[in-house]
Amino acid sequence: MNTIIRQIIDADKAARKMVDESKAAKEEAQAMMTSKKEEIYAQFMAESQKEIDQKKQELSELFEREKANSEKKYKASSESLQRLFDEKKDEWIQTIVQSCLGR
């Protein structure tokens, strides 16, 4: 009878030890998952920020090119208008004066 009780007690101790080890392994796995989750999130955020910065740079370069093109077109248009004015100003003044004098 003592041997059976001793076997039951030993089996209970072994079972408790297995439960405690399982709980410890579960807690360790949860801690590792939390750590990995934070690591993966940080990595994702870093990659996202890198892509955002790269896209921002590309758009900035595109904007600068478009701005330069617009400035060239404006300058060319302004110079063309100034040349036309210089060529025609005397004629236009004469036309306006003639029109005002009623001739």
C-alpha positions in Angstrom: 0.0 0.0 0.0 2.8 2.4 0.9 4.4 1.7 -2.5 1.2 2.5 -4.3 0.9 5.8 -2.4 4.6 6.5 -3.0 4.1 5.9 -6.7 1.0 8.2 -6.8 2.9 10.9 -5.0 5.9 10.6 -7.3 3.6 10.6 -10.4 1.9 13.7 -9.0 5.3 15.5 -8.4 6.3 14.5 -12.0 3.0 15.8 -13.4 3.4 19.1 -11.4 6.9 19.5 -12.7 5.7 19.0 -16.3 2.9 21.6 -15.8 5.4 24.1 -14.3 7.8 23.5 -17.2 5.0 23.9 -19.7 3.9 27.1 -18.0 7.5 28.5 -18.1 7.8 27.5 -21.8 4.5 29.2 -22.6 5.6 32.4 -20.8 8.9 32.3 -22.6 7.2 31.8 -25.9 4.8 34.7 -25.2 7.7 37.0 -24.2 9.5 36.0 -27.4 6.4 36.6 -29.5 6.0 40.1 -27.9 9.6 40.8 -28.6 9.4 39.7 -32.2 6.2 41.6 -32.7 7.9 44.8 -31.6 11.0 44.0 -33.7 8.8 43.3 -36.8 6.8 46.5 -36.2 10.0 48.6 -35.9 11.4 47.0 -39.0 8.1 47.7 -40.9 8.1 51.3 -39.7 11.7 51.8 -40.8 11.1 50.3 -44.2 8.0 52.4 -44.6 9.8 55.6 -43.6 12.6 54.7 -46.1 10.0 54.3 -48.9 8.3 57.6 -47.9 11.6 59.4 -47.9 12.6 58.0 -51.3 9.2 58.9 -52.8 9.5 62.4 -51.3 12.9 62.8 -52.9 11.6 61.6 -56.3 8.7 64.1 -56.1 11.0 66.9 -55.0 13.2 66.3 -58.0 10.2 66.1 -60.3 8.9 69.4 -58.9 12.3 71.1 -59.4 12.4 69.9 -63.0 8.9 71.1 -63.7 9.6 74.4 -62.0 12.7 74.9 -64.1 10.8 74.1 -67.3 8.0 76.5 -66.3 10.5 79.3 -65.6 12.1 78.7 -69.0 8.8 78.9 -70.7 7.8 82.0 -68.8 11.1 83.7 -69.6 10.8 82.8 -73.3 7.3 84.1 -73.4 8.2 87.3 -71.6 11.1 87.9 -73.9 8.9 87.3 -77.0 6.3 89.7 -75.7 8.9 92.3 -74.9 10.3 92.0 -78.5 6.8 92.3 -80.0 6.2 95.4 -77.8 9.5 96.9 -78.9 8.8 96.3 -82.5 5.2 97.5 -82.5 5.1 100.2 -79.8 5.5 103.2 -82.2 2.9 101.8 -84.5 0.5 101.2 -81.6 1.1 104.6 -80.2 0.4 106.2 -83.6 -2.8 104.1 -84.0 -4.0 105.2 -80.5 -3.2 108.8 -81.1 -4.9 108.7 -84.5 -7.9 107.0 -83.0 -8.2 109.7 -80.2 -7.8 112.6 -82.7 -10.5 111.0 -84.8 -8.5 110.8 -88.0 
